[in-house]
Amino acid sequence: MAENAKPILCLGEAIVDLICEEELDSPAEAESFRPHFGGALANVAVATSRAGAPAALAGGVGDDAWGGWLRGRLEAERVDLRWFSLVPGLQTPLAFVTFDREREPAFAIYGDGIDAGMHSVSDRLAEALGASSALIFGSNTVVGEPERELTMTARRLALEAGLPVLFDPNIRPNRWSDGLGPAAELCRAMVPDAFVVRANADEARMIAGLEAGSSAEEAAEALCELGARIAVVTLGSDGALARGAAEADVPAPQVDVVSPLGAGDSFLGALAAGIARRGWHSNAVAGAMREAVDAGSRACLGWGALS
């Protein structure tokens, strides 16, 4: 890509993941935690940059030691930080992460949360989108106000400007105190006119209103019927598929999985970068998906979201 190419704007959170790197029957058994870089959209921004496309992160964390640690990691990964702030008086969010015997993660988040960091970019949102080539966001910033309003404004401005919009539901049940019904409804409203919606099979079924026995292909097609141009459904160790304006079925390489944490974020970042490098054409999705599946698989080789 050209050196002066506009970055892909990732709107969302950066968090310090404090990870207990072992399987547990209960989080109470944890004896030690190791810090890792985290936050879904921060992960996507780093994955995008690593895959060869410029990326920017819009949001903020506290102006404290952990916030400086996160910013330093982002700088080292060449993420554009013009719209990422260290906010005085805020406490950078920390997520204590433990894994059960199936290596599925559980999160306990402490700090001022996503909403406070998001507020720091509210008066620069139009500027950020005007300097960007595309927008990526997820459901973590539509859980509550005012971050929901900010996210919906960003989506509207991006669509009005003709920018590709990529939406990753990334529904984490522990963040939705009212249950998953409101989550599905809000995510459904984000699907129309999206260039790409990336979801796992369960999320795709939930948003499309399909029964649990529906196939991933049916779920992807249903997302397109809701208005997504391209629906990409990730299938874990079985790879991923795309339906809509692009169709692809991509198997995943066999890897020895340490942790699935961050695999979806790495997949989406590599997918966005691959499409961007090919000019944001729908016929570029198949090639980009092969790169994305490889990136998602590599993310499973370590405990943290990014190794």
Buried (B, 14 or more C-beta within 10 A) or exposed (E): BEEEEBBBBBBBBBBBBBBBBEBBEEBEEBEEBEBBBBBBBBBBBBBBBBBEBBBBBBBBBBBBEBBBBBBEBBEEBEBBBEBBBBBEEBBBBBBBBBBEEEBEBBBEBEBBBBBBBBBBBBEEBEEBBEBBBBBBBBBBBBBBEEBBEBBBBBBEBBBEEEBBBBBBBBBBEEBBEEEBEEBBEBBBBBBEBBBBBBBBBBBBBBBBEBEEEBEBBBBBBBBBEBBBBBBBBBBBEBBBBBBBBBBBBBEBEEBEBBBBBBBBBBBBBBBBBBBBBBEBEBEBBBBBBBBBBBBBBBBBEBBBBBB
